[in-house]
Amino acid sequence: MKTQTGYVSGVNGNLIKVDFDGSVRKNEVGYILVDDKRLKGEVIRINNGEVSMQIYEMTNGIKVGDPVDFTGELMSVDLGPGLLTQVFDGLQNPLPKLAEQCGFFLDRGVYLDAIPDRDWDFTPVAKVGDHVKAGPC
């Protein structure tokens, strides 16, 4: 999907108004480009070529005219092995690794992978050619 671009038309705390042309969906992820940082937000309302975005980081420095890139992807989280052994912030950044990288005060625009990058033990119980069926719900 081609990404869309827009421009900030209003700022009210962590609620940002963005003018755009094209197609944007509710709950789509967008990044506001400010001070060489990409601040993550989510489209929460669309109205005649203007969206309202909730920004999940400090909005200091955002001003009318700043560019916004819409990703075409909906806000989501990663699921996989290793999640239950970690502590995350609201954007699914693992906090200990984020603190290692940024120190005591976390930087804006820093996003880390939630799933630890390592090999996981896996022993399949089905073999090629086995018939499988859905389990109990």
Buried (B, 14 or more C-beta within 10 A) or exposed (E): EEBBBBBBBEBEEBBBBBBBEEEBBEEBBBBBBBEEBBBBBBBBEBEEEBBBBBBBBEBEEBEEEBEBBBBBEEBEEEEEEEBEEBEBBEBBBBEEBBEEEBEEEBEBBBEBEBBBEEEEEEEEEEEEEEEEEEEEE
